[in-house]
Every structure is written in C-alpha cells, then in structure tokens.
C-alpha cells in the first residue's frame, strides 16, 4: 500500500509541473485571438485542473475559476460533471503550471441546485479551497455586481484564461495549449438576436452572449476556458459556459452564465455580498 501511494503521489506531482501533456478529457470552453496577459491584470483568475482517474494522472480536464474571497471561487458547474473528479487550483501566476503562486486542492464543489446539464442553465459551481488565500498583487478577489450595475449591448468586457491559441480548423487538428495567461476583449451581444438567430431559442434569461457574429477575426474563449470570467467595469458579470457546437471558436458569440441571476445563492452559500 505504501509503495502504491508513493507511486501515485509522484505521478500526480509530475503532472503539476509539466505542461507538455495533452488532456484526455478536453470538454471544457480557451482564449483565441487574444494576447498574453500578466496575472496582475487579472489577479482574480485561477487555473483549475481536474483529475478524472487516480491511476492515470494525465487523464484530466482544465477550467478557470474566479476568486470571490479568501476561500471561495466561482466556476462552471459542467467542469464537475464527473462526480468523482479530484481538483486543485493554481492562483497568482501567469503560467498555469508555474512554480510561483499558490497551489491548493479544493473541497467538493457546491453545484447550483437548478443546474441543468442538458440546457446548461444555471451552469455555476462554488468551490472552497483547503487553505486560506492570501491576497497580493498577483492574487485578489473580484467584486460581484449590485442591482444597480448593468451592462448593455456593445459594452466591452474582458475574459481571460489558459488554453488553445488557435481555433480548430478540423476535427483532426490538435489544439495549441497556452502555458501563459491570455486575455481578449469582447462586446456584449444582443441576447434576443443571439438567442433567436444563433442558438435557436435555447438561451435563458440567466445567460449572456459576448463576442461577434459570423466573425472572421475569431476572438473568443474556446475549449479549456470554461469558468472564465466576463469582467465589465471591474465587476464579475459572467462565467463562461459554452459556445456553438461544431464551429470554429470565435465565429459566433460565446455564452456566459449571468452572475447577477445567482447572486443571492452565492450570498447564502458563502456570505459574500457586493462591496458597493
């Protein structure tokens, strides 16, 4: 038993410090058409790595989580569709597997009770760290919006994450993994047009569209960035949920879960309220 534990821990540690391996499970929406960003510009984002099998350390998926307090983060519920996943976060580093910053495993997630895997409605999960997070210039929290805070069509907002840097050109193309944090600015897209003309009336009021329609610039989050924030005026308005299937990343707007719609749930679970 001792030898088995040693083998497992060594394999797990190797997966923490090497960035060349490819994920067997890569179901989670990465930044395309953006630019390299310093973590000091987005100190509230954390790399979230999820292991699906104790015996296969390279059998993992990747998401992004957003720091809300010294021990709570918000991400997408579908990152935890595998109920047996074991996960850690890495905060405070521009490199997703860098030696700087904070590494800590997280406790089992609190999935929103109304989360619907089929429709992606209420695609939110709260995760609690095993250790308290110390804030610094590279690690900080992001405020929630108040009732008065609004975003309008055309407003420019930021999202950031780690992952593929090029859109998929074909099913056989291997994605490019980004070891460095990347960011991209996206405009808020009309919910009604996005819902009716792009997503076939499948969106709910708890969703926000951000990006471009029939675009050729291909600026967007993509596979691997699920849980990434939609940040407008330094407030957390959205959590990346999904994009249109079978299209290159960025061709049409991505869909974010609307944080204002679940703010009371966050407050009830964590005690966190808007700072304003």
C-alpha positions in Angstrom: 0.0 0.0 0.0 2.8 2.4 0.9 4.5 1.7 -2.5 1.3 2.4 -4.3 0.8 5.7 -2.5 4.3 6.8 -3.3 3.8 5.9 -7.0 0.5 7.8 -7.2 1.9 10.9 -5.5 5.0 11.0 -7.6 2.8 10.7 -10.8 0.5 13.4 -9.5 3.3 15.8 -8.7 4.8 15.2 -12.2 1.5 16.3 -13.7 1.6 19.5 -11.7 4.9 20.7 -13.0 4.9 19.6 -16.6 2.9 21.4 -19.2 3.5 19.4 -22.4 0.9 16.7 -21.7 -2.4 16.8 -23.6 -5.7 16.3 -21.8 -7.6 13.1 -22.4 -10.8 14.9 -21.3 -10.9 18.3 -23.0 -14.6 19.1 -22.9 -14.1 22.4 -21.1 -14.8 26.0 -23.3 -9.6 28.7 -24.3 -8.7 32.1 -25.5 -8.4 32.5 -29.3 -7.4 35.8 -31.0 -6.3 37.4 -27.7 -2.9 38.4 -26.3 -0.6 37.4 -23.5 -1.6 38.9 -20.2 0.1 39.4 -16.9 -1.6 37.9 -13.9 -1.5 41.4 -12.2 -4.1 42.5 -14.8 -6.4 39.6 -13.8 -5.4 38.6 -10.3 -8.8 37.1 -9.7 -8.4 34.2 -12.2 -7.1 30.8 -11.1 -6.2 27.8 -13.2 -8.4 24.8 -12.3 -7.1 21.3 -13.1 -9.4 18.3 -12.6 -8.2 14.7 -12.4 -10.6 12.0 -13.5 -8.6 8.9 -12.6 -6.2 8.4 -9.7 -4.3 5.8 -11.7 -3.9 8.0 -14.8 -2.5 11.4 -13.8 -2.7 12.6 -17.4 -6.4 11.8 -17.6 -7.5 15.4 -16.7 -9.5 18.4 -17.9 -9.0 22.1 -17.4 -11.2 25.0 -16.4 -10.8 28.5 -15.0 -12.1 29.7 -11.6 -12.7 33.2 -10.3 -11.7 34.2 -6.8 -14.5 35.7 -4.7 -12.9 35.7 -1.3 -10.1 34.2 0.7 -11.6 30.7 0.4 -14.3 30.7 -2.2 -14.2 30.7 -6.0 -16.8 30.5 -8.7 -16.6 28.4 -11.9 -18.8 26.5 -14.3 -20.8 23.5 -13.0 -20.2 21.4 -16.0 -16.5 21.3 -15.1 -17.7 18.8 -12.4 -20.0 16.7 -14.5 -17.7 13.8 -13.5 -18.7 13.4 -9.8 -15.5 11.6 -8.9 -13.1 14.3 -10.1 -10.3 15.5 -7.8 -9.2 19.0 -8.5 -6.8 21.8 -7.5 -6.4 25.4 -8.3 -3.2 27.4 -9.1 -3.6 31.1 -8.4 -1.2 34.1 -8.6 0.8 33.1 -11.6 0.7 33.9 -15.3 1.9 30.4 -16.0 -0.7 27.8 -15.5 1.9 25.3 -14.2 4.5 27.9 -12.9 6.4 27.5 -9.7 5.2 30.8 -8.3 1.7 31.4 -6.9 -0.5 29.2 -4.7 -1.3 25.6 -5.4 -4.1 24.1 -3.3 -6.6 21.3 -3.6 -10.3 22.2 -3.3 -13.2 20.7 -1.4 -16.1 19.1 -3.2 -18.0 21.7 -5.2 -21.3 23.3 -4.4 -23.3 22.9 -7.6 -26.2 25.3 -8.2 -29.3 23.3 -7.3 -31.1 24.2 -10.6 -28.1 23.3 -12.8 -29.4 21.5 -16.0 -26.7 19.6 -17.8 -28.7 19.4 -21.0 -29.6 23.1 -21.3 -26.6 24.5 -19.4 -29.0 26.6 -17.4 -27.6 27.7 -14.0 -24.1 26.5 -15.0 -22.5 27.6 -11.8 -20.4 25.9 -9.1 -18.8 27.3 -6.0 -15.5 25.7 -4.8 -13.8 26.2 -1.5 -10.0 25.9 -1.0 -8.3 23.7 1.5 -6.3 26.7 2.7 -7.0 30.4 3.1 -5.9 32.6 0.1 -3.5 35.5 1.0 -4.2 38.4 -1.3 -1.3 40.2 -3.0 -0.5 42.0 -6.2 -1.0 38.7 -8.1 -3.9 37.2 -6.1 -7.1 39.2 -5.5 -10.8 38.8 -5.5 -13.3 40.2 -8.0 -16.4 42.1 -6.8 -20.0 41.0 -7.7 -22.3 43.4 -9.4 -25.1 45.1 -7.4 -28.7 45.5 -8.6 -27.8 48.9 -10.0 -24.9 47.7 -12.1 -25.9 47.0 -15.6 -24.3 46.0 -18.9 -25.6 47.0 -22.3 -25.3 45.7 -25.9 -21.9 46.9 -27.2 -20.2 47.3 -23.8 -16.7 46.0 -24.0 -15.7 43.4 -21.4 -12.7 41.2 -20.7 -12.2 37.5 -20.3 -9.0 35.6 -19.6 -7.8 32.1 -19.4 -5.2 29.4 -20.4 -5.5 27.1 -23.3 -5.7 26.8 -27.1 -4.5 29.8 -29.0 -5.9 28.8 -32.4 -9.4 27.9 -33.4 -9.9 24.3 -34.5 -9.6 24.1 -38.3 -10.8 20.5 -38.5 -11.6 17.6 -36.2 -8.2 16.2 -36.6 -6.3 19.4 -35.7 -4.5 19.2 -32.3 -5.1 22.3 -30.2 -2.3 24.6 -29.1 -2.0 24.8 -25.4 -1.2 28.1 -23.8 1.1 27.9 -20.8 0.7 31.7 -20.3 -2.4 33.5 -19.4 -4.2 35.1 -22.4 -6.9 37.8 -22.5 -9.4 39.1 -25.0 -11.9 41.9 -25.1 -15.4 41.1 -26.2 -18.5 43.2 -26.9 -21.8 42.3 -25.2 -24.1 40.9 -27.9 -27.8 41.3 -28.1 -29.5 38.5 -26.1 -32.5 38.3 -28.3 -30.6 38.1 -31.6 -28.1 35.7 -30.1 -31.0 33.5 -28.8 -33.1 33.6 -32.0 -30.7 33.6 -34.8 -27.6 31.8 -33.4 -28.7 29.5 -30.7 -32.2 28.5 -31.9 -34.2 29.9 -28.9 -32.3 27.7 -26.4 -30.9 30.5 -24.2 -32.4 31.5 -20.9 -32.5 34.8 -19.0 -29.6 33.6 -17.0 -27.3 33.7 -19.9 -25.2 36.5 -21.6 -23.8 36.5 -25.1 -20.4 38.1 -25.8 -18.4 38.2 -29.0 -19.0 38.6 -32.7 -21.5 37.1 -35.2 -20.2 35.5 -38.4 -16.8 36.8 -37.5 -13.6 36.4 -39.4 -11.3 37.8 -36.6 -12.1 34.8 -34.4 -11.7 36.5 -31.0 -13.2 34.3 -28.3 -12.7 31.9 -25.4 -12.6 28.3 -26.6 -12.1 24.7 -25.4 -10.5 24.8 -22.0 -11.7 28.1 -20.7 -15.0 27.1 -19.0 -15.5 29.1 -15.9 -13.6 32.1 -17.2 -14.9 35.5 -16.1 -16.8 38.1 -18.1 -15.4 41.3 -16.4 -17.1 44.6 -17.1 -16.0 47.7 -15.2 -14.1 45.5 -12.8 -17.2 43.5 -11.8 -17.9 39.9 -12.4 -20.9 39.7 -14.7 -20.5 36.3 -16.3 -18.9 32.8 -16.1 -18.1 31.1 -19.4 -20.5 28.3 -20.0 -20.5 27.2 -23.7 -20.3 28.2 -27.4 -21.9 27.0 -30.5 -21.1 23.4 -31.3 -19.2 22.3 -34.4 -18.0 25.9 -35.2 -14.5 27.4 -35.0 -14.0 29.3 -31.8 -15.0 32.9 -32.2 -17.1 32.6 -35.3 -20.2 33.4 -33.1 -20.6 34.8 -29.6 -19.8 32.6 -26.6 -22.4 32.2 -23.8 -21.7 33.2 -20.2 -23.8 32.4 -17.2 -25.3 35.7 -15.8 -23.8 36.1 -12.3 -26.5 38.7 -11.2 -29.1 36.0 -11.6 -27.5 33.8 -8.9 -26.1 36.4 -6.6 -28.5 35.5 -3.7 -27.4 31.9 -4.0 -23.7 33.0 -3.7 -24.6 35.1 -0.7 -26.5 32.2 1.0 -23.7 29.7 0.4 -20.7 31.9 1.2 -21.9 35.1 2.9 -20.3 37.1 0.1 -22.1 40.3 -0.8 -21.4 43.0 -3.4 -19.0 45.5 -2.0 -20.9 48.6 -3.1 
